[in-house]
Amino acid sequence: MISVSRLSVTPVKGLALQPRNEVLLTERGVEENRRFYLVDEVGFLVSGIDHGPLCAVQPTYDTASERLALGFPDGTVVEGSALATDESVVTGFWNRRRVTGRVVAGPFAGAISSYVGKDLRLVRADHPGEACDVRTLTFLSDESVEELGRQSRLDASPDGRRFRMLVGLAGCRPHEEDEWNGATMRLGEAIVRVGGPVARCATTTRSPDTGVRDFDALRAIKAYRGLRDGKSIDFGVYGDVERPGRVGIGDPVSVEREG
């Protein structure tokens, strides 16, 4: 039986993942997930691809009080209001979408800029879910991660967190999720539509704890899976919420294919 094995969100795109025992899926995904993102002084998106050690910064976001805290590896914590100013920023995302957000004031920009050695700003997306790369839901099975380890002849499976997926699944055949494109998935109380492969980037080559490059996941995946359309290295799949609901660790998952 397929079940939910992992749930991970991050309030700030590119920063450390936060494990969850349960999440609420709405039409916009998990609304506190990727609620904020970082841009440089001219408004270009900044993420773990540019600065791997960002993944060691621990974000905590309280939606009720609208407070955000960032914990840095040296023990420093900065905290303040998560509400945005009137300063608007339009940022291009990887799939060439234009996302509109507003700058968040407070201590965040200074602390993050000092940490990475570059002037950055914290931006709050105008609408929840818009700061996700392509779609609001991502899925990856534990068995696919284990197969990557076997194919790479590693002593142990890679840490699945390096792929920064919202939902982990257990009980699948390796890469079974690739076969579900267009299918309906019942996930806890929610129903989602599976749609399309996730093309991976260089963030997957970095340790999820330190951001240091420690495993060439892209080369390893390409070696046994090849390229899609001669360019994309796929690992995991996307999805969209069709019926909102709560999803928890251990919840059963059923897939209904059309036809």
VOGU-3710 file (C-alpha; in Angstrom, 3 decimals, decimal comma):
1> misvsrlsvt> 0,000/0,000/0,000  1,240/3,471/-0,898  1,312/6,000/1,932  2,637/9,439/2,799  6,140/9,131/4,249  7,323/12,740/4,403  5,888/16,263/4,373  8,248/19,215/4,045  7,658/22,933/3,628  9,712/26,081/3,860
11> pvkglalqpr> 8,220/29,528/4,468  11,101/31,143/2,550  12,096/29,710/-0,801  15,660/28,333/-0,698  15,931/28,197/3,093  15,845/25,064/5,282  12,971/22,634/4,905  10,642/22,245/7,863  9,190/18,756/8,426  5,463/18,558/9,094
21> nevlltergv> 3,322/15,762/10,494  0,287/17,228/8,754  -0,492/19,929/6,207  -3,642/21,494/4,804  -3,807/21,428/1,024  -5,863/24,198/-0,562  -6,249/25,081/-4,230  -3,028/27,053/-3,756  -1,094/24,170/-2,203  0,205/24,550/1,344
31> eenrrfylvd> -0,310/28,276/1,694  2,592/28,944/4,058  4,987/27,050/1,754  7,311/29,350/-0,243  5,270/32,315/1,026  8,421/34,444/0,837  11,402/34,548/-1,483  14,673/36,397/-1,877  15,714/38,813/-4,612  18,863/40,770/-5,305
41> evgflvsgid> 19,129/44,538/-5,588  17,587/44,577/-9,084  14,794/42,118/-8,312  16,282/38,896/-9,709  15,292/35,705/-7,883  17,939/34,268/-5,549  17,837/30,666/-4,307  19,983/27,731/-3,251  21,340/27,434/-6,778  23,092/30,765/-6,256
51> hgplcavqpt> 23,934/30,392/-2,563  23,824/26,807/-1,324  24,326/27,621/2,395  20,943/29,363/2,434  19,511/25,915/3,167  21,153/26,062/6,618  19,029/29,066/7,631  15,993/27,916/9,611  12,790/29,908/8,954  9,821/29,902/11,338
61> ydtaserlal> 6,592/31,538/10,225  3,566/32,026/12,477  0,597/32,727/10,234  -1,680/33,724/13,118  0,564/36,494/14,423  2,266/37,174/11,069  5,716/36,856/12,619  8,776/35,471/10,877  12,042/34,335/12,473  15,268/33,281/10,780
71> gfpdgtvveg> 17,768/31,151/12,683  21,363/31,181/11,413  23,994/28,446/11,878  25,952/30,546/14,383  22,925/30,681/16,674  21,813/34,188/15,710  18,041/34,620/15,363  16,346/37,628/13,787  12,615/38,100/14,134  9,979/40,581/13,070
81> salatdesvv> 6,728/41,239/11,288  6,097/39,135/8,181  3,764/41,749/6,716  4,893/43,491/3,550  5,496/47,142/2,807  4,036/48,991/-0,177  7,243/48,503/-2,192  6,330/46,222/-5,108  8,733/43,882/-6,916  8,115/41,841/-10,078
91> tgfwnrrrvt> 10,348/38,773/-10,322  10,860/36,227/-13,076  10,700/32,591/-11,966  12,270/29,544/-13,629  9,301/28,768/-15,861  9,289/32,391/-17,011  6,313/33,339/-14,891  6,277/36,865/-13,547  5,524/36,910/-9,824  4,487/40,097/-8,048
101> grvvagpfag> 5,385/40,560/-4,421  6,131/43,235/-1,851  9,275/43,821/0,164  9,263/42,825/3,834  10,950/45,327/6,147  12,660/44,544/9,437  15,968/42,818/10,166  15,725/40,092/7,524  17,432/41,721/4,543  20,425/42,836/6,562
111> aissyvgkdl> 20,909/39,461/8,227  20,556/37,441/5,018  22,783/39,863/3,083  25,503/39,611/5,707  25,234/35,812/5,699  25,650/35,370/1,913  27,848/38,403/1,275  25,449/39,986/-1,204  22,695/42,562/-0,928  19,381/40,709/-0,834
121> rlvradhpge> 15,787/41,594/-0,006  12,999/39,464/1,417  9,793/39,557/-0,613  6,306/38,322/0,259  4,386/36,975/-2,732  1,123/38,811/-3,247  -0,719/35,504/-3,467  0,046/32,191/-1,674  1,436/29,485/-3,936  2,874/31,833/-6,541
131> acdvrtltfl> 6,472/31,532/-5,323  6,615/27,810/-6,165  8,668/27,136/-9,286  6,052/25,527/-11,532  3,172/23,957/-9,591  2,277/24,029/-5,928  2,590/20,260/-5,276  5,576/17,978/-5,777  5,859/14,233/-5,112  8,746/11,803/-4,931
141> sdesveelgr> 8,771/8,204/-3,745  11,291/6,858/-1,266  11,844/3,960/-3,637  12,979/6,295/-6,407  15,541/7,824/-4,053  16,689/4,339/-3,041  17,016/3,355/-6,703  19,200/6,387/-7,306  21,441/5,163/-4,507  21,627/1,670/-5,999
151> qsrldaspdg> 22,345/2,950/-9,478  25,042/5,226/-8,074  26,523/2,375/-6,011  26,333/4,408/-2,840  26,694/2,773/0,554  23,410/4,371/1,631  20,511/6,065/-0,110  20,850/9,815/-0,706  19,007/12,057/1,709  15,629/12,670/0,070
161> rrfrmlvgla> 15,544/16,211/1,452  18,033/17,327/-1,195  15,192/17,157/-3,728  13,071/19,606/-1,678  9,729/17,927/-2,410  6,511/18,693/-0,579  5,301/15,071/-0,329  7,305/11,869/0,039  5,654/8,535/-0,737  6,411/4,997/0,398
171> gcrpheedew> 5,261/1,674/-1,046  5,858/2,422/-4,732  7,947/0,727/-7,365  11,010/2,845/-8,231  9,829/5,767/-10,372  6,262/4,494/-10,377  5,123/8,077/-9,874  6,279/8,840/-13,424  3,422/6,666/-14,707  0,706/8,737/-13,028
181> ngatmrlgea> 0,649/11,754/-15,343  -2,976/12,893/-15,619  -4,170/10,483/-12,942  -6,212/11,426/-9,884  -4,519/10,839/-6,539  -6,429/10,569/-3,273  -4,039/11,851/-0,649  -5,444/11,775/2,873  -8,540/13,981/2,711  -7,395/15,739/-0,466
191> ivrvggpvar> -7,695/14,851/-4,130  -4,979/15,995/-6,505  -4,281/15,698/-10,211  -0,811/14,435/-11,066  0,798/16,389/-13,843  4,202/16,194/-15,390  7,782/15,465/-14,368  9,951/17,728/-12,236  13,076/18,816/-14,097  15,917/19,005/-11,606
201> catttrspdt> 18,529/21,711/-11,033  21,931/21,929/-9,389  20,396/22,390/-5,925  20,075/18,596/-5,832  23,867/18,287/-5,798  24,092/20,052/-2,424  23,817/18,699/1,114  20,394/19,620/2,534  22,087/20,503/5,836  25,034/22,620/4,708
211> gvrdfdalra> 24,433/23,525/1,072  27,889/22,202/0,164  28,105/20,151/-3,020  28,573/16,546/-1,928  26,876/14,338/-4,552  26,460/14,940/-8,287  22,830/13,911/-8,341  22,250/15,373/-11,800  24,984/13,295/-13,377  23,834/10,203/-11,492
221> ikayrglrdg> 20,181/10,567/-12,532  21,107/11,293/-16,135  23,383/8,229/-16,243  20,516/5,789/-15,807  17,424/7,809/-16,729  18,687/9,861/-19,636  17,317/13,222/-20,739  13,791/14,321/-21,574  13,631/16,232/-24,841  17,413/16,182/-24,926
231> ksidfgvygd> 17,788/18,553/-21,967  15,701/17,856/-18,843  16,839/15,605/-15,987  13,624/14,453/-14,311  13,134/13,189/-10,770  9,686/13,311/-9,159  6,363/14,712/-10,386  4,117/17,750/-9,992  0,474/17,954/-8,984  -2,469/20,320/-8,544
241> verpgrvgig> -5,121/20,266/-5,814  -8,624/19,418/-7,051  -10,262/18,996/-3,642  -8,710/20,578/-0,553  -8,119/18,562/2,585  -5,695/17,618/5,309  -2,820/15,233/4,645  -0,716/13,568/7,316  2,236/11,229/7,634  1,053/7,646/7,179
251> dpvsvereg> -2,112/8,577/5,273  -2,989/6,089/2,523  -2,573/7,121/-1,101  -4,623/5,768/-3,985  -4,125/6,511/-7,671  -6,951/6,315/-10,180  -5,854/6,350/-13,809  -8,279/7,557/-16,444  -9,469/4,995/-18,969
//
